[in-house]
Amino acid sequence: MKISTLLTAGSILLCQSFASAQSTAIDKNKVQDYFQEQQFDEAIQYLQPLVEADSTNQAALRYLGYAYYMNDNVRDAKTVYLKMFSNDSLNVTANHYLATIFYNREPDLAMEYYARLIRLQPRVANYHRGLGELFSRKKGKDTALVYLHNAYALAPGDFRNLVALAEVLIDVKDYAQADSLLEVGLTRDSNNMSVLRSRVRSAYENKDYNAVLKPGEALIRLSELNLGPINKLILSYYNLQRYEESVRVCEYVMRAGIEVEAVYYYAAKSFAKLKQYDRSNELLDACLEKAISKTGEMYYFAYGENFEATKQFKKAVAAYDTAYYLYKSPLALYNCGRICEVSLKNEALARKYYTQYLKTAIPLDADERKAYAYVKQRWGKKK
């Protein structure tokens, strides 16, 4: 072959290679404009042909994966990032988004990506926190604490690291260290709602009900509607016998239009403690309208207690009798028998309830065993 022919062929190949490179080149300004305007569909339409032309083009894959992810198309985003990962398992972007995508869907896989990210970039706090949170979810609290301590040490100013560490300290009942950490956070920002929620949880689970009040009230001032900490505030006031305050917090929840059985129930219990039995019964009516079988029994028992407290003994018997009819609780039969015996002085009716109680009761705690022994000794013999 002549030299001139070789040069011509080489020129053609060079031109073809240059044309191919041009066809897969990315106009970064164009892509950034799409992203800035949140025109993710347009970005996808532009990037897809580039990736189809060259599936090893990591830049095009990175942009396409991001466009899918921001367009809430997690399935296609995952496919793109997995392709990036297969091209280069040390690609930080691919590992980061795969860890994020698999975080809730497949946590074991997410842990692998986070572990790789920590090896690649050991001083990024977010990666330590992500892996620590996943270990915590898998009940590996000791290992979780190692990574969460690392995250906090690397970025103590990030409240996410502080709260994540405090939450696991609460899980392992290290309340002193959790509270110390949370107080540091509240010193920096007394209105940080995440820190306040964790402070409420720590105090409540440690049965330090007085310590629940300040952060709990701060959450109400901030219009908190997360029922987890608010319920703990209600119960703390109730346990401290501050029933007016318990009612106030319950009514705060009700005014917000949140209808939850537990809130109505503790409002009813608090009104009963304040001897406002009619109001208590109104709220118990509301409870029963919302009740499921496991909680309905509790409300009928509360009715019975209210009627006993107001000396409406026949109504009390009716409430306990209904509790037994609907939920088959032997203790309801005992209460019926007790009221008939002691308050109504109706031995025939008392015997009826007590006899049925002895047939069905399985006494568990000390008080019920004592009651069972009395009924068996006093009423167990046939007359």
C-alpha positions in Angstrom: 0.0 0.0 0.0 1.3 3.5 -0.8 2.2 5.9 1.9 -0.3 8.4 0.6 -3.1 5.8 0.9 -2.1 5.0 4.5 -2.2 8.7 5.4 -5.6 9.1 3.8 -7.0 6.1 5.8 -5.4 7.4 9.0 -7.0 10.8 8.4 -10.4 9.2 8.0 -10.1 7.3 11.2 -8.9 10.4 13.0 -11.8 12.4 11.7 -14.2 9.6 12.7 -12.8 9.5 16.2 -13.0 13.2 16.5 -16.6 13.2 15.3 -17.5 10.4 17.8 -15.8 12.4 20.7 -17.9 15.5 19.6 -21.1 13.4 19.6 -20.5 12.3 23.2 -19.1 15.6 24.5 -21.3 17.2 27.2 -22.3 20.8 27.1 -21.9 21.4 30.9 -23.4 24.8 30.7 -26.5 23.5 29.1 -26.8 20.7 31.7 -26.3 23.2 34.6 -29.0 25.5 33.1 -31.4 22.6 33.0 -30.6 21.8 36.7 -30.9 25.4 37.8 -34.3 25.7 36.2 -35.3 22.3 37.6 -36.0 21.1 34.0 -35.0 17.5 34.8 -37.1 16.0 32.0 -35.2 18.1 29.5 -31.9 17.2 31.0 -32.7 13.5 30.8 -33.7 13.8 27.1 -30.4 15.5 26.4 -28.2 13.1 28.4 -29.8 9.8 27.5 -28.3 9.7 23.9 -24.8 10.6 25.3 -25.0 7.6 27.7 -26.3 5.3 25.0 -23.4 6.3 22.7 -20.8 5.7 25.5 -21.9 3.8 28.6 -18.4 4.4 30.1 -18.8 8.1 30.1 -18.8 8.7 33.9 -19.6 12.4 33.6 -22.7 11.8 31.5 -23.8 9.0 33.8 -23.3 11.2 36.9 -25.5 14.0 35.4 -28.1 11.5 34.2 -28.3 9.8 37.6 -28.7 13.1 39.3 -31.5 14.1 36.9 -33.4 10.9 37.5 -32.9 11.2 41.2 -34.2 14.8 41.4 -37.1 13.8 39.2 -38.1 11.2 41.8 -37.3 8.4 39.4 -35.3 6.3 41.9 -35.5 3.1 39.9 -33.7 4.6 36.8 -31.3 6.6 39.1 -30.3 3.3 40.8 -29.7 1.7 37.4 -27.4 4.6 36.3 -25.5 4.7 39.5 -25.0 0.9 39.5 -23.6 1.3 36.0 -21.2 4.0 37.3 -20.2 1.7 40.1 -19.5 -1.2 37.7 -17.3 1.1 35.7 -15.4 2.2 38.8 -16.2 0.8 42.2 -14.2 3.6 43.9 -16.4 6.3 42.3 -17.5 8.5 45.3 -20.7 9.8 43.6 -21.9 6.3 42.7 -21.2 5.0 46.2 -22.9 8.0 47.8 -26.1 7.8 45.9 -26.4 4.0 46.1 -25.9 4.3 49.9 -28.7 6.9 49.9 -31.0 4.9 47.6 -30.6 1.6 49.5 -30.7 3.2 53.0 -34.3 2.3 53.7 -34.9 -0.3 50.9 -31.9 -2.6 51.4 -30.0 -1.5 54.5 -27.4 -4.3 54.3 -26.4 -3.1 50.8 -26.3 0.5 52.0 -23.9 -0.4 54.8 -21.5 -1.8 52.2 -21.5 1.5 50.3 -21.1 3.6 53.4 -18.2 1.4 54.6 -16.5 1.9 51.2 -17.2 5.7 51.4 -15.5 5.8 54.8 -12.4 4.1 53.3 -12.4 6.5 50.4 -13.1 9.7 52.4 -12.6 8.9 56.1 -13.1 12.5 57.3 -16.6 13.0 56.0 -18.9 12.9 59.0 -22.1 12.1 57.0 -20.7 8.7 56.0 -19.9 7.8 59.6 -23.4 9.0 60.7 -25.1 7.0 57.9 -23.3 3.8 58.8 -23.9 4.4 62.5 -27.6 4.9 62.1 -27.8 1.7 60.1 -26.0 -0.3 62.7 -28.4 1.1 65.3 -31.4 0.0 63.3 -29.9 -3.5 63.1 -29.5 -3.5 67.0 -25.7 -3.2 66.7 -25.7 -0.4 69.3 -22.1 -0.7 70.4 -20.8 -0.5 66.8 -23.3 2.3 66.0 -21.8 4.3 68.9 -18.3 4.0 67.5 -19.4 5.5 64.1 -21.7 8.1 65.7 -18.9 9.3 68.0 -16.7 9.6 64.9 -19.3 11.7 63.1 -19.8 14.0 66.1 -16.0 14.4 66.5 -15.6 15.2 62.8 -18.5 17.7 62.7 -19.7 18.7 66.2 -21.5 21.7 64.8 -23.9 19.6 62.7 -27.0 19.0 64.9 -27.7 15.8 62.9 -24.6 14.2 64.3 -25.4 15.4 67.9 -28.9 14.1 67.8 -28.1 10.8 66.1 -25.5 10.1 68.8 -27.8 11.2 71.6 -30.6 8.9 70.4 -28.4 5.8 70.5 -27.1 6.8 74.0 -30.8 6.9 75.1 -31.4 3.5 73.5 -28.6 2.0 75.6 -30.0 3.9 78.7 -26.9 6.1 79.1 -29.1 9.1 80.0 -26.4 11.1 81.7 -24.2 11.2 78.6 -27.2 11.8 76.3 -28.4 14.7 78.4 -25.0 16.2 78.7 -24.7 16.2 74.9 -28.2 17.5 74.4 -27.7 20.4 76.8 -24.6 21.4 74.7 -26.9 21.5 71.7 -29.6 23.5 73.5 -27.0 26.0 74.7 -26.1 26.6 71.1 -29.7 26.7 69.9 -32.5 26.6 72.5 -35.1 26.3 69.7 -33.6 23.4 67.8 -36.7 21.0 67.6 -34.7 17.9 67.0 -32.6 18.4 70.1 -35.7 19.3 72.1 -37.5 16.1 71.0 -34.5 14.0 72.1 -34.3 15.8 75.4 -38.0 15.1 76.1 -37.4 11.4 75.2 -34.4 11.0 77.4 -36.0 12.6 80.4 -39.3 10.6 79.9 -37.6 7.2 79.5 -35.5 8.0 82.6 -38.7 8.7 84.4 -37.5 12.2 85.2 -40.9 13.7 84.5 -40.0 17.2 85.8 -37.2 17.4 83.3 -39.6 16.7 80.4 -41.6 19.9 81.1 -39.2 22.6 80.0 -38.2 21.1 76.6 -41.8 19.9 76.1 -43.3 23.4 76.7 -40.6 24.8 74.4 -41.9 22.5 71.6 -45.4 23.7 72.1 -44.2 27.3 71.8 -42.7 26.3 68.5 -46.0 24.8 67.4 -44.8 21.2 67.6 -47.3 18.7 66.3 -45.2 15.5 66.5 -47.2 13.4 68.9 -44.3 11.4 70.2 -42.8 14.2 72.4 -46.2 15.8 73.1 -47.7 12.6 74.4 -44.7 12.3 76.7 -45.4 15.8 78.0 -49.1 14.9 78.6 -48.1 11.8 80.5 -45.4 13.6 82.5 -47.9 16.1 83.8 -50.3 13.3 84.5 -47.7 11.3 86.4 -46.8 14.5 88.4 -50.5 14.8 89.3 -50.6 18.2 87.5 -53.9 17.3 85.8 -54.9 20.8 84.7 -51.6 21.0 82.7 -52.2 17.6 81.3 -55.6 18.7 80.1 -54.2 21.9 78.6 -51.7 20.0 76.5 -54.4 17.6 75.4 -56.6 20.5 74.3 -53.6 22.0 72.4 -53.5 18.8 70.4 -57.3 18.7 69.9 -57.3 22.4 68.7 -54.8 21.5 66.1 -57.4 19.1 64.6 -55.4 15.9 65.6 -57.8 13.2 66.8 -56.0 10.5 68.6 -57.4 8.1 71.1 -54.6 8.4 73.6 -55.0 12.2 73.8 -58.7 11.9 74.4 -58.2 9.2 76.9 -55.7 11.0 79.1 -57.8 14.2 78.9 -60.7 12.0 80.2 -58.5 10.5 82.9 -57.3 14.0 83.9 -60.8 15.4 84.1 -61.8 12.5 86.3 -58.9 13.3 88.6 -60.3 16.8 88.7 -63.7 15.3 89.6 -65.2 16.7 86.3 -66.8 13.3 85.5 -69.3 14.5 83.0 -66.6 16.1 80.9 -64.5 12.9 81.4 -67.4 10.8 80.1 -67.8 13.0 77.0 -64.2 12.4 76.1 -64.6 8.7 76.7 -67.5 8.7 74.3 -65.2 10.3 71.7 -62.6 7.6 72.6 -65.1 4.8 71.9 -66.0 6.3 68.6 -62.4 5.9 67.6 -61.6 2.8 69.5 -60.2 -0.5 68.3 -60.8 -3.7 70.3 -57.6 -3.5 72.3 -58.3 0.0 73.7 -62.1 -0.1 73.9 -62.0 -2.3 77.0 -59.8 0.3 78.7 -62.4 3.0 78.1 -65.2 1.0 79.5 -63.1 0.4 82.7 -62.6 4.1 82.9 -66.4 4.6 82.6 -66.8 2.2 85.5 -64.3 4.0 87.6 -66.1 7.4 87.0 -69.5 6.0 87.8 -68.2 4.4 91.0 -66.6 7.7 92.0 -69.9 9.4 91.6 -71.8 6.6 93.4 -73.7 5.7 90.2 -73.2 2.0 91.0 -75.7 0.5 88.6 -74.2 2.4 85.7 -70.8 1.3 86.9 -71.9 -2.4 86.8 -73.4 -1.8 83.4 -70.1 -0.4 82.1 -68.0 -3.3 83.5 -70.6 -5.8 82.2 -70.3 -4.3 78.7 -66.6 -4.5 79.0 -66.9 -8.2 79.7 -69.5 -8.8 76.9 -67.4 -7.1 74.3 -63.9 -8.0 75.4 -64.2 -11.0 77.7 -62.1 -9.6 80.5 -62.6 -11.7 83.7 -61.5 -8.6 85.8 -64.7 -6.9 84.6 -66.8 -9.7 86.1 -64.9 -9.3 89.4 -65.6 -5.5 89.4 -69.3 -6.2 88.8 -69.4 -8.7 91.7 -67.5 -6.4 94.0 -69.9 -3.4 93.4 -73.0 -5.7 93.8 -71.6 -7.1 97.0 -70.2 -4.0 98.7 -72.2 -1.0 97.3 -75.5 -2.4 96.1 -75.8 -5.1 98.8 -77.2 -7.5 96.2 -75.7 -10.9 97.2 -77.6 -12.9 94.5 -76.3 -10.7 91.7 -72.8 -10.6 93.3 -72.8 -14.4 93.4 -73.7 -14.6 89.7 -70.8 -12.4 88.7 -68.3 -14.0 91.1 -69.2 -17.5 89.9 -68.6 -16.5 86.3 -65.4 -14.8 87.3 -64.0 -18.0 89.0 -64.7 -19.9 85.9 -62.8 -17.6 83.6 -60.1 -15.8 85.7 -56.4 -16.4 85.2 -55.0 -14.1 88.0 -51.5 -12.9 87.1 -50.5 -10.0 89.3 -50.5 -9.9 93.2 -53.6 -7.8 93.5 -55.7 -10.0 91.3 -54.4 -13.2 93.0 -55.5 -11.7 96.3 -58.9 -10.8 94.9 -59.3 -14.3 93.4 -58.4 -16.0 96.7 -61.0 -13.9 98.5 -63.7 -14.7 95.9 -62.9 -18.4 95.9 -62.9 -18.6 99.7 -66.0 -16.4 100.2 -68.1 -17.3 97.1 -66.7 -20.5 95.7 -68.9 -22.9 97.6 -72.3 -23.7 96.2 -75.3 -22.7 98.4 
